[in-house]
Amino acid sequence: MLATAEINTNNPYTFNNSKNIILSDPKGLINGVIDESGSTYASDGDAEFQGAIFGRDSLLTAQFLLDTLPDLKDDHDKEFVKNVAHDTIKFLAENQGMFDNKLTEEEFGKIPHETRLWKNAKTEASKNSFKHLKEAWGGNDERVVSYMGADQTARFVNLLINYCGKFGNDILDETIARKSVNPITNWKVEHTITIRESLIDANTWINNKINNSRIKLLEYKKINPSGIDNQHLRDSLGSIYNDKGEIPDFKKPVATIELQGLAYDALRNSIKLLKDDKSYLGLTKTWEKTAKKLHENTIRHFWNKKSHEYPVVAIARNRWGNLIKVETITSNALELLDTTFFDEMDEDEKIKYLKPMVEKCFDAQFLTDVGIRCVSTKYLNEPGGYSGYHGPLKSWPVLTNIIRRGLDRQGFHGLGYELNTRLINGINISGVFPEFFDVLMDGTVGYFATKHADGENEDDVDVVSTNGRIMFQTWTGAALWETRKRQSKKYKLITDPNTKNYGVEKDILNQINRAEPIKTLDELDKIRRKNRVLVVNSKKGLEMEAEFRKAVASGKHVILN
């Protein structure tokens, strides 16, 4: 749901015109799914996903909104932000794992990746999707819940603690009825617990996952053969690959770098929240040891500590179970900036890690007019030969906003402003809340509704990909809400000239072509007229992906050494 927006002449970063609804208030989209009790959860605006509540999407949406709270003046906006976060926390706690289930990949304490509610499936596409997933992942006629994600549990903990920091700890004493289905008896089970207990269970899952790992990292692996391969934000099949276009064996453990930062935050933040309660002293001491171990092992496995070069993206296993470093240069590592991972380093030590990361972020292999690419353009040999939706030709607003937040967190405010400008400009030009932008090698951006070729002259095709983008993505709307607040004149952040960051930032800003905010409708109209619709052959892309999956199932295109 997205209401037609009125032009806000006092805000130069929002526009609309007769052809595109844009963007004085993304709140209508963010409302997402409204259940019968009136609770609000973030989903997205695509017909296929009606009735679907995605844990990751909801958590990031709520996190972005919560961090705008200090800048909100309207009491209705404040209440709206509070309700989105509160209802997201309670809904996910109600569906938190209770059993070990190989079909759904449920585990005790784990937060769900996706919940499909039949009562909210209003379109034929969403009903068909519900039936398909029920067959593949299990479930009943009312709901299908999957737990195929490694990041949602830590994001849940971090959102809950952020909420407590802004509204107090009363939510911890609220009760919820946790629901699941016993995989042995197939009986529905309901158990009343507090949100505090939900927090403990989530942290216990994170703690146990790390300590049960051979390398003491947060890892994931695919258990259900019909399940999700890459179980983090970039969850497409080919988002992690080497320079030969080979992917890890996802039936064996995989650890990506950004997961470690999320888990580290969850453990550290929970220790701070519960430090004054002596009844949790044993738990917090255990979490403290695990967090320290996780930090040490992340540095040991992902970085070359002698040179402090840009870190690798993943640690996987070969056919014999030996460790493999997947060294492809991706923007996963940049998500680590928006965590506390570097907080306890002194300035001299910290800059050794940060400098290569921020320099890479603003290198031409990543930086585009609309934000940051998922993968460096040095790695165009994508798995299967098609353009995956987390590959080098894709830039996701949600990821750009996470990286922008990280730059601000680390004190690179001029660079954060630069990404803000590009993100806001891109969304305004497109006229929608896009899931992602297609960005060609020459920097051409697919701002407008993707045209599907499906059998047209191959010479007209810009990208062979598996799918076009969703036009109204909730977390993109939340990212816009947050970036608009960040970009306002009242929220001017300046990098401290007395820090080592200042010199690094100054050099980068002097080397790039700076983005300028679009300030008038005439300027916006001229830019739109100069841009064209990219042509994507998704039919061929899906065929190529199907062939690639068959090849992977037979042991081909998998990293062996």
C-alpha positions as a printed NumPy array, in Angstrom:
array([[  0.   ,   0.   ,   0.   ],
       [  1.501,   3.327,  -1.042],
       [ -0.547,   6.508,  -1.024],
       [  0.016,   9.194,  -3.63 ],
       [  2.525,  11.64 ,  -2.194],
       [  2.214,  15.374,  -2.255],
       [  5.235,  17.46 ,  -3.223],
       [  6.967,  18.741,  -0.136],
       [  8.504,  21.986,  -1.336],
       [ 10.438,  22.393,   1.91 ],
       [ 12.389,  19.192,   1.332],
       [ 14.591,  19.218,  -1.795],
       [ 15.111,  15.468,  -1.594],
       [ 11.539,  14.345,  -2.35 ],
       [  9.496,  14.717,  -5.508],
       [  6.587,  13.425,  -7.435],
       [  5.186,  13.963, -10.904],
       [  2.236,  12.763, -12.93 ],
       [  3.943,   9.49 , -13.912],
       [  5.555,   8.363, -10.675],
       [  4.365,   8.247,  -7.087],
       [  7.292,   9.578,  -5.124],
       [  8.23 ,   9.954,  -2.085],
       [  7.168,  12.516,   0.424],
       [  6.078,   9.781,   2.825],
       [  7.137,   6.109,   2.563],
       [  5.105,   5.263,   5.672],
       [  2.245,   3.772,   3.676],
       [  4.537,   1.179,   2.119],
       [  6.295,   0.412,   5.399],
       [  2.961,  -0.469,   7.02 ],
       [  3.315,  -3.761,   5.179],
       [  1.062,  -6.534,   6.379],
       [ -1.75 ,  -5.714,   8.807],
       [ -3.1  ,  -8.77 ,  10.583],
       [ -6.551,  -9.075,  12.123],
       [ -5.399,  -7.643,  15.452],
       [ -4.074,  -4.509,  13.761],
       [ -0.434,  -5.341,  14.361],
       [  2.035,  -4.033,  11.799],
       [  4.891,  -6.015,  10.283],
       [  7.13 ,  -5.075,   7.392],
       [  6.797,  -7.093,   4.203],
       [  6.992,  -5.882,   0.614],
       [  4.672,  -4.7  ,  -2.109],
       [  4.986,  -7.56 ,  -4.593],
       [  1.912,  -9.692,  -5.381],
       [  3.761, -13.004,  -4.992],
       [  4.781, -12.205,  -1.43 ],
       [  1.439, -11.115,  -0.001],
       [  0.938, -13.084,   3.196],
       [  4.698, -13.407,   3.641],
       [  6.511, -11.861,   6.586],
       [ 10.269, -11.947,   6.174],
       [ 12.244, -11.837,   9.395],
       [ 15.282, -10.13 ,   7.899],
       [ 13.251,  -7.538,   5.976],
       [ 11.132,  -6.702,   9.012],
       [ 14.101,  -6.442,  11.358],
       [ 16.094,  -4.144,   9.075],
       [ 13.042,  -1.994,   8.38 ],
       [ 12.411,  -1.578,  12.107],
       [ 16.099,  -0.924,  12.827],
       [ 16.298,   1.839,  10.209],
       [ 13.132,   3.456,  11.519],
       [ 14.174,   3.292,  15.166],
       [ 17.349,   5.196,  14.446],
       [ 15.348,   8.14 ,  13.065],
       [ 13.536,   8.557,  16.364],
       [ 15.685,  11.439,  17.735],
       [ 14.837,  13.472,  14.608],
       [ 11.071,  12.899,  14.632],
       [  8.846,  15.716,  15.884],
       [  5.411,  14.367,  15.036],
       [  3.978,  12.197,  17.83 ],
       [  2.147,  10.035,  15.276],
       [  5.439,   9.301,  13.5  ],
       [  7.085,   8.423,  16.813],
       [  4.226,   6.087,  17.701],
       [  4.325,   4.546,  14.241],
       [  8.055,   3.81 ,  14.511],
       [  7.624,   2.366,  17.994],
       [  4.755,   0.123,  16.873],
       [  6.616,  -1.25 ,  13.855],
       [  9.588,  -2.229,  16.039],
       [  7.431,  -3.539,  18.91 ],
       [  5.179,  -5.651,  16.691],
       [  8.132,  -7.009,  14.725],
       [  9.852,  -8.144,  17.925],
       [  6.717,  -9.794,  19.318],
       [  5.728, -11.516,  16.076],
       [  9.178, -13.024,  15.555],
       [  9.372, -14.088,  19.209],
       [  6.02 , -15.851,  18.79 ],
       [  7.465, -17.834,  15.893],
       [ 10.914, -18.44 ,  17.39 ],
       [ 12.131, -22.023,  17.05 ],
       [ 11.094, -24.651,  19.595],
       [ 12.141, -27.927,  17.944],
       [ 14.804, -29.317,  15.618],
       [ 13.158, -29.807,  12.237],
       [ 15.281, -30.668,   9.19 ],
       [ 12.512, -29.748,   6.758],
       [ 11.975, -26.192,   8.008],
       [ 15.52 , -25.949,   9.469],
       [ 13.935, -24.861,  12.745],
       [ 16.18 , -24.989,  15.826],
       [ 15.466, -24.01 ,  19.407],
       [ 15.905, -20.257,  19.843],
       [ 16.34 , -19.516,  16.141],
       [ 14.389, -16.637,  14.603],
       [ 12.438, -17.446,  11.408],
       [ 13.491, -16.386,   7.954],
       [  9.985, -16.366,   6.496],
       [  6.435, -16.803,   7.727],
       [  3.621, -17.27 ,   5.203],
       [  0.1  , -16.693,   6.474],
       [ -2.681, -18.095,   4.301],
       [ -5.178, -15.529,   5.584],
       [ -2.99 , -12.756,   4.113],
       [ -2.431, -14.442,   0.74 ],
       [ -4.876, -12.392,  -1.335],
       [ -3.474, -12.795,  -4.856],
       [ -3.355, -15.926,  -7.01 ],
       [  0.447, -15.636,  -7.156],
       [  0.79 , -15.519,  -3.363],
       [ -1.607, -18.457,  -2.915],
       [  0.359, -20.548,  -5.406],
       [  3.594, -19.595,  -3.677],
       [  2.15 , -20.625,  -0.302],
       [  1.149, -24.046,  -1.677],
       [  4.545, -24.572,  -3.295],
       [  6.47 , -23.704,  -0.127],
       [  4.178, -25.826,   2.021],
       [  5.105, -28.793,  -0.157],
       [  8.846, -28.005,  -0.119],
       [  9.301, -26.729,   3.437],
       [  6.421, -28.222,   5.419],
       [  3.695, -26.392,   7.285],
       [ -0.078, -26.557,   7.519],
       [ -3.078, -24.923,   5.888],
       [ -2.719, -21.809,   8.078],
       [  0.984, -21.007,   7.921],
       [  4.368, -22.   ,   6.543],
       [  7.421, -21.034,   8.588],
       [ 11.038, -21.498,   7.486],
       [ 14.211, -20.846,   9.475],
       [ 16.69 , -20.827,   6.582],
       [ 18.767, -17.86 ,   7.623],
       [ 21.783, -17.367,   9.876],
       [ 21.522, -13.609,  10.416],
       [ 17.943, -13.108,  11.626],
       [ 18.56 , -14.284,  15.188],
       [ 21.371, -11.79 ,  15.8  ],
       [ 19.39 ,  -9.022,  14.071],
       [ 16.456,  -9.809,  16.373],
       [ 18.629,  -9.463,  19.486],
       [ 20.162,  -6.222,  18.225],
       [ 16.761,  -4.704,  17.387],
       [ 15.327,  -5.669,  20.781],
       [ 18.253,  -4.092,  22.626],
       [ 18.029,  -0.954,  20.478],
       [ 14.312,  -0.786,  21.331],
       [ 15.084,  -1.097,  25.063],
       [ 17.623,   1.693,  24.755],
       [ 14.979,   4.025,  23.333],
       [ 11.831,   2.998,  25.206],
       [ 13.047,   1.214,  28.33 ],
       [ 13.053,  -2.446,  29.36 ],
       [  9.326,  -2.948,  30.001],
       [  9.01 ,  -4.946,  26.776],
       [ 11.225,  -7.644,  28.313],
       [  8.451,  -8.52 ,  30.782],
       [  5.724,  -8.742,  28.143],
       [  4.508, -12.257,  27.432],
       [  3.892, -13.94 ,  24.123],
       [  2.56 , -17.331,  23.074],
       [  5.326, -19.045,  21.129],
       [  3.871, -21.326,  18.462],
       [  5.307, -24.267,  16.572],
       [  4.499, -27.757,  15.33 ],
       [  6.131, -30.843,  16.837],
       [  7.818, -32.498,  13.835],
       [  7.353, -35.994,  15.312],
       [  3.702, -35.891,  16.401],
       [  2.673, -33.082,  14.018],
       [  0.772, -31.532,  16.933],
       [  0.514, -27.776,  17.288],
       [  2.368, -26.54 ,  20.352],
       [  1.961, -23.238,  22.183],
       [  4.119, -22.069,  25.067],
       [  3.864, -18.773,  26.991],
       [  7.147, -16.998,  27.661],
       [  8.434, -13.461,  28.219],
       [ 10.372, -11.428,  25.679],
       [ 13.289, -11.612,  28.115],
       [ 13.244, -15.407,  27.802],
       [ 13.08 , -15.026,  24.028],
       [ 16.228, -12.882,  24.169],
       [ 18.02 , -15.499,  26.269],
       [ 16.984, -18.29 ,  23.888],
       [ 18.167, -16.311,  20.855],
       [ 21.555, -15.626,  22.421],
       [ 21.854, -19.243,  23.496],
       [ 21.348, -20.279,  19.856],
       [ 24.07 , -17.846,  18.723],
       [ 26.435, -18.909,  21.514],
       [ 25.97 , -22.624,  20.811],
       [ 26.363, -22.206,  17.053],
       [ 29.703, -20.48 ,  17.506],
       [ 31.021, -22.911,  20.12 ],
       [ 29.902, -25.956,  18.122],
       [ 31.767, -24.657,  15.072],
       [ 35.173, -26.192,  14.406],
       [ 36.573, -22.718,  13.737],
       [ 34.444, -20.96 ,  16.373],
       [ 32.564, -18.747,  13.907],
       [ 28.855, -18.333,  13.177],
       [ 28.28 , -20.692,  10.242],
       [ 25.334, -22.018,   8.255],
       [ 24.688, -24.948,   5.965],
       [ 21.814, -26.108,   3.825],
       [ 19.904, -29.01 ,   5.404],
       [ 16.665, -29.222,   3.398],
       [ 17.601, -30.108,  -0.222],
       [ 14.797, -27.775,  -1.37 ],
       [ 15.916, -25.025,   0.968],
       [ 17.984, -21.859,   0.61 ],
       [ 21.667, -22.147,  -0.263],
       [ 23.108, -18.837,   0.948],
       [ 21.543, -18.143,   4.326],
       [ 22.349, -14.47 ,   4.852],
       [ 21.075, -11.19 ,   3.4  ],
       [ 22.566, -11.952,  -0.049],
       [ 20.657, -15.217,  -0.255],
       [ 20.828, -15.965,  -3.985],
       [ 22.644, -19.098,  -5.166],
       [ 25.551, -17.243,  -6.763],
       [ 26.223, -14.406,  -4.32 ],
       [ 29.492, -16.036,  -3.142],
       [ 31.848, -17.435,  -5.773],
       [ 35.505, -17.552,  -6.758],
       [ 37.217, -16.14 ,  -9.855],
       [ 36.283, -19.299, -11.804],
       [ 32.564, -18.821, -11.121],
       [ 32.512, -21.746,  -8.677],
       [ 30.394, -21.677,  -5.516],
       [ 30.918, -23.274,  -2.081],
       [ 29.358, -26.601,  -1.184],
       [ 26.467, -25.309,   0.909],
       [ 25.835, -28.744,   2.395],
       [ 29.007, -28.069,   4.409],
       [ 29.463, -25.161,   6.865],
       [ 29.981, -21.664,   5.442],
       [ 30.826, -18.506,   7.398],
       [ 30.511, -15.059,   5.816],
       [ 32.256, -12.072,   7.346],
       [ 29.234,  -9.859,   8.045],
       [ 27.535, -12.615,  10.071],
       [ 30.376, -12.481,  12.571],
       [ 29.835,  -8.776,  13.233],
       [ 26.105,  -9.278,  13.787],
       [ 26.712, -12.134,  16.234],
       [ 29.425, -10.172,  18.04 ],
       [ 27.033,  -7.247,  18.493],
       [ 24.245,  -9.496,  19.779],
       [ 26.441, -11.051,  22.461],
       [ 28.103,  -7.783,  23.531],
       [ 24.867,  -5.801,  23.579],
       [ 23.103,  -8.483,  25.609],
       [ 25.927,  -8.507,  28.174],
       [ 25.47 ,  -4.748,  28.651],
       [ 21.698,  -5.091,  28.947],
       [ 21.832,  -7.807,  31.617],
       [ 25.043,  -6.853,  33.433],
       [ 23.273,  -5.566,  36.561],
       [ 21.12 ,  -8.678,  37.007],
       [ 23.169, -11.186,  39.032],
       [ 20.857, -14.051,  38.06 ],
       [ 22.351, -13.877,  34.556],
       [ 25.995, -13.614,  35.673],
       [ 26.864, -17.111,  34.496],
       [ 25.283, -16.576,  31.09 ],
       [ 26.873, -13.191,  30.488],
       [ 30.321, -14.532,  31.405],
       [ 29.831, -17.343,  28.893],
       [ 28.726, -14.877,  26.208],
       [ 31.707, -12.654,  26.981],
       [ 34.136, -15.537,  26.409],
       [ 32.341, -16.484,  23.187],
       [ 32.355, -12.897,  21.879],
       [ 36.085, -12.578,  22.542],
       [ 36.744, -15.892,  20.817],
       [ 34.559, -14.876,  17.871],
       [ 36.418, -11.572,  17.453],
       [ 39.811, -13.279,  17.493],
       [ 38.774, -15.945,  15.022],
       [ 37.152, -13.471,  12.643],
       [ 40.439, -11.572,  12.391],
       [ 42.434, -14.8  ,  12.107],
       [ 40.362, -16.291,   9.284],
       [ 39.168, -13.315,   7.241],
       [ 42.169, -10.967,   7.311],
       [ 45.842, -11.121,   6.44 ],
       [ 46.867,  -9.479,   9.689],
       [ 50.353,  -8.576,   8.451],
       [ 49.086,  -6.431,   5.595],
       [ 45.551,  -5.63 ,   6.864],
       [ 44.326,  -5.931,   3.283],
       [ 40.634,  -6.078,   2.368],
       [ 39.177,  -9.172,   4.077],
       [ 37.915, -12.296,   2.315],
       [ 34.176, -12.807,   2.012],
       [ 33.724, -16.368,   3.321],
       [ 35.283, -19.428,   4.879],
       [ 33.942, -22.661,   3.364],
       [ 34.932, -26.345,   3.148],
       [ 36.257, -28.422,   0.269],
       [ 35.265, -32.009,  -0.521],
       [ 37.563, -33.331,   2.226],
       [ 36.258, -30.864,   4.818],
       [ 39.365, -28.669,   4.771],
       [ 38.975, -24.897,   5.071],
       [ 38.773, -22.732,   1.923],
       [ 39.054, -18.97 ,   1.862],
       [ 36.684, -17.493,  -0.732],
       [ 38.699, -14.414,  -1.662],
       [ 36.321, -12.745,  -4.118],
       [ 36.081,  -9.012,  -3.39 ],
       [ 32.478,  -8.308,  -2.376],
       [ 30.829,  -5.595,  -0.318],
       [ 29.859,  -8.078,   2.452],
       [ 32.833,  -6.901,   4.511],
       [ 31.588,  -3.308,   4.379],
       [ 28.527,  -4.332,   6.409],
       [ 30.916,  -4.968,   9.287],
       [ 31.357,  -1.183,   9.556],
       [ 27.837,  -0.939,  11.027],
       [ 28.741,  -3.048,  14.072],
       [ 30.795,  -2.642,  17.253],
       [ 33.474,  -4.968,  15.875],
       [ 36.167,  -2.257,  15.775],
       [ 35.082,  -0.32 ,  18.877],
       [ 37.649,  -1.644,  21.341],
       [ 40.65 ,  -1.096,  19.048],
       [ 42.809,   1.973,  19.623],
       [ 42.855,   4.543,  16.817],
       [ 46.161,   3.391,  15.307],
       [ 45.045,  -0.23 ,  15.176],
       [ 41.539,   0.57 ,  13.976],
       [ 42.611,   2.659,  10.994],
       [ 44.725,  -0.256,   9.712],
       [ 41.516,  -2.22 ,   9.248],
       [ 39.217,   0.611,   8.203],
       [ 41.408,   2.34 ,   5.609],
       [ 41.502,  -0.553,   3.061],
       [ 37.763,  -1.08 ,   3.524],
       [ 36.615,   2.503,   2.918],
       [ 39.09 ,   2.95 ,   0.057],
       [ 37.704,  -0.167,  -1.641],
       [ 34.14 ,   1.012,  -1.04 ],
       [ 34.723,   4.169,  -3.088],
       [ 36.814,   2.52 ,  -5.789],
       [ 35.303,   2.377,  -9.292],
       [ 34.83 ,  -1.402,  -8.95 ],
       [ 32.114,  -0.773,  -6.319],
       [ 30.894,   2.826,  -6.448],
       [ 27.964,   3.678,  -8.74 ],
       [ 25.63 ,   6.639,  -9.174],
       [ 23.076,   4.925,  -6.909],
       [ 25.253,   3.258,  -4.281],
       [ 27.538,   0.266,  -3.834],
       [ 27.654,  -2.867,  -6.009],
       [ 27.282,  -6.268,  -4.352],
       [ 30.417,  -7.678,  -5.985],
       [ 33.464,  -6.013,  -7.52 ],
       [ 33.342,  -5.612, -11.305],
       [ 36.605,  -7.584, -11.397],
       [ 34.474, -10.725, -11.033],
       [ 32.141, -10.753, -14.019],
       [ 32.541, -14.513, -14.461],
       [ 29.393, -15.144, -12.439],
       [ 28.161, -18.655, -11.589],
       [ 26.139, -20.125, -14.442],
       [ 27.003, -17.281, -16.837],
       [ 23.914, -15.19 , -15.996],
       [ 23.66 , -12.038, -13.853],
       [ 22.644, -13.059, -10.353],
       [ 20.648, -10.624,  -8.275],
       [ 23.512, -10.165,  -5.807],
       [ 26.263,  -9.955,  -8.427],
       [ 28.508,  -7.19 ,  -9.783],
       [ 25.714,  -5.699, -11.921],
       [ 23.419,  -5.14 ,  -8.934],
       [ 23.277,  -2.394,  -6.298],
       [ 20.769,  -2.792,  -3.452],
       [ 19.554,   0.338,  -1.608],
       [ 19.261,  -1.621,   1.651],
       [ 22.932,  -2.619,   1.463],
       [ 24.03 ,   0.889,   0.529],
       [ 22.169,   2.197,   3.579],
       [ 23.807,  -0.368,   5.882],
       [ 27.211,   0.676,   4.541],
       [ 26.292,   4.366,   4.878],
       [ 25.305,   3.753,   8.497],
       [ 28.634,   2.024,   9.019],
       [ 30.606,   4.945,   7.6  ],
       [ 28.821,   7.291,   9.998],
       [ 29.381,   4.894,  12.892],
       [ 33.113,   4.794,  12.14 ],
       [ 33.341,   8.58 ,  11.811],
       [ 33.599,   8.934,   8.005],
       [ 30.724,  11.416,   7.809],
       [ 31.652,  13.011,   4.484],
       [ 31.679,   9.591,   2.838],
       [ 28.379,   8.734,   4.515],
       [ 26.879,  11.915,   3.086],
       [ 28.169,  10.951,  -0.369],
       [ 26.377,   7.589,  -0.286],
       [ 23.267,   9.268,   1.101],
       [ 23.134,  11.652,  -1.845],
       [ 23.529,   8.868,  -4.404],
       [ 20.88 ,   6.698,  -2.743],
       [ 18.287,   9.481,  -2.466],
       [ 18.946,  10.655,  -6.028],
       [ 18.576,   7.109,  -7.354],
       [ 15.268,   6.45 ,  -5.621],
       [ 13.887,   9.822,  -6.695],
       [ 14.879,   9.275, -10.328],
       [ 13.374,   5.771, -10.372],
       [ 10.046,   6.894,  -8.921],
       [  9.651,   3.673,  -6.912],
       [ 11.162,   1.927,  -3.877],
       [ 13.27 ,  -0.554,  -5.894],
       [ 14.54 ,  -3.828,  -4.492],
       [ 17.761,  -3.261,  -6.418],
       [ 19.204,  -1.314,  -9.332],
       [ 20.754,  -2.96 , -12.387],
       [ 24.032,  -1.142, -13.06 ],
       [ 25.978,  -2.042, -16.205],
       [ 29.764,  -2.144, -16.458],
       [ 29.89 ,   1.346, -17.978],
       [ 27.881,   2.725, -15.042],
       [ 24.531,   2.888, -16.846],
       [ 21.793,   2.559, -14.218],
       [ 18.46 ,   0.864, -14.818],
       [ 16.366,   3.447, -13.005],
       [ 13.013,   2.549, -14.505],
       [ 10.729,  -0.482, -14.66 ],
       [ 12.807,  -3.284, -16.117],
       [ 11.699,  -4.388, -19.563],
       [ 11.746,  -8.164, -20.033],
       [ 13.049,  -9.361, -23.399],
       [ 11.841, -12.991, -23.373],
       [ 12.743, -13.961, -26.918],
       [ 13.377, -10.526, -28.436],
       [ 16.474,  -9.77 , -30.459],
       [ 19.481, -10.673, -28.313],
       [ 21.234,  -7.498, -29.484],
       [ 18.664,  -5.48 , -27.549],
       [ 19.307,  -7.265, -24.239],
       [ 21.356,  -5.432, -21.6  ],
       [ 21.309,  -8.088, -18.876],
       [ 20.534, -11.816, -18.76 ],
       [ 19.252, -12.256, -15.21 ],
       [ 16.912, -14.475, -13.217],
       [ 14.455, -11.781, -12.229],
       [ 13.449,  -8.178, -12.457],
       [ 13.364,  -6.166,  -9.299],
       [ 10.447,  -5.737,  -6.915],
       [  9.278,  -2.16 ,  -7.388],
       [  8.022,  -1.433,  -3.873],
       [ 10.366,  -2.96 ,  -1.309],
       [  9.654,  -2.089,   2.309],
       [ 13.223,  -1.89 ,   3.573],
       [ 14.05 ,   0.461,   0.701],
       [ 11.267,   2.747,   1.933],
       [ 12.698,   2.568,   5.458],
       [ 16.197,   3.257,   4.127],
       [ 14.841,   6.337,   2.354],
       [ 13.142,   7.513,   5.552],
       [ 16.443,   7.196,   7.429],
       [ 18.633,   8.741,   4.719],
       [ 16.306,  11.727,   4.347],
       [ 16.701,  12.435,   8.057],
       [ 20.452,  11.991,   7.762],
       [ 20.664,  14.363,   4.799],
       [ 18.709,  17.227,   6.315],
       [ 20.492,  20.485,   7.095],
       [ 19.721,  20.027,  10.782],
       [ 21.657,  16.771,  10.84 ],
       [ 25.012,  17.883,   9.474],
       [ 27.824,  15.568,  10.549],
       [ 31.427,  16.567,   9.898],
       [ 34.424,  14.26 ,  10.146],
       [ 36.709,  15.279,  12.996],
       [ 39.875,  16.836,  11.452],
       [ 41.897,  15.655,  14.468],
       [ 41.345,  11.974,  13.66 ],
       [ 43.152,   9.668,  11.258],
       [ 39.841,   9.23 ,   9.433],
       [ 40.013,  12.807,   8.179],
       [ 43.03 ,  12.304,   5.933],
       [ 41.666,   9.045,   4.511],
       [ 38.296,  10.628,   3.775],
       [ 39.803,  13.775,   2.263],
       [ 41.918,  11.736,  -0.161],
       [ 38.923,   9.646,  -1.259],
       [ 36.636,  12.651,  -1.767],
       [ 39.314,  14.351,  -3.856],
       [ 39.585,  11.308,  -6.13 ],
       [ 35.904,  10.627,  -6.908],
       [ 33.318,  12.561,  -8.886],
       [ 31.148,  13.989,  -6.126],
       [ 27.394,  13.505,  -6.351],
       [ 25.165,  16.565,  -6.104],
       [ 21.64 ,  16.387,  -4.663],
       [ 18.848,  16.846,  -7.198],
       [ 17.037,  19.931,  -5.938],
       [ 14.315,  20.783,  -8.452],
       [ 11.629,  18.96 , -10.383],
       [ 12.98 ,  20.422, -13.647],
       [ 16.382,  18.957, -12.9  ],
       [ 14.805,  15.612, -12.078],
       [ 12.759,  15.654, -15.305],
       [ 15.851,  16.334, -17.431],
       [ 17.713,  13.433, -15.842],
       [ 14.768,  11.094, -16.373],
       [ 14.499,  12.028, -20.051],
       [ 18.166,  11.158, -20.609],
       [ 17.848,   7.674, -19.125],
       [ 16.391,   4.586, -20.718],
       [ 14.774,   1.365, -19.564],
       [ 17.206,  -1.541, -19.422],
       [ 16.166,  -4.759, -21.139],
       [ 16.498,  -7.899, -19.002],
       [ 16.021, -11.39 , -20.423],
       [ 14.755, -13.16 , -17.329],
       [ 13.406, -16.162, -19.245],
       [ 16.879, -17.063, -20.434],
       [ 18.306, -16.213, -17.007],
       [ 15.951, -18.654, -15.281],
       [ 16.763, -21.358, -17.828],
       [ 20.478, -20.838, -17.24 ],
       [ 19.998, -20.949, -13.477],
       [ 18.059, -24.232, -13.743],
       [ 20.875, -25.758, -15.796],
       [ 23.446, -24.458, -13.328],
       [ 21.566, -25.987, -10.392],
       [ 21.499, -29.351, -12.167],
       [ 25.241, -29.122, -12.751],
       [ 25.882, -28.197,  -9.1  ],
       [ 23.744, -31.152,  -7.953],
       [ 26.009, -33.438,  -9.987],
       [ 29.129, -32.004,  -8.343],
       [ 30.17 , -29.481, -10.988],
       [ 30.961, -25.771, -10.476],
       [ 31.636, -26.323,  -6.768],
       [ 34.864, -25.055,  -5.177],
       [ 36.992, -28.151,  -4.619],
       [ 40.313, -26.808,  -3.33 ]])
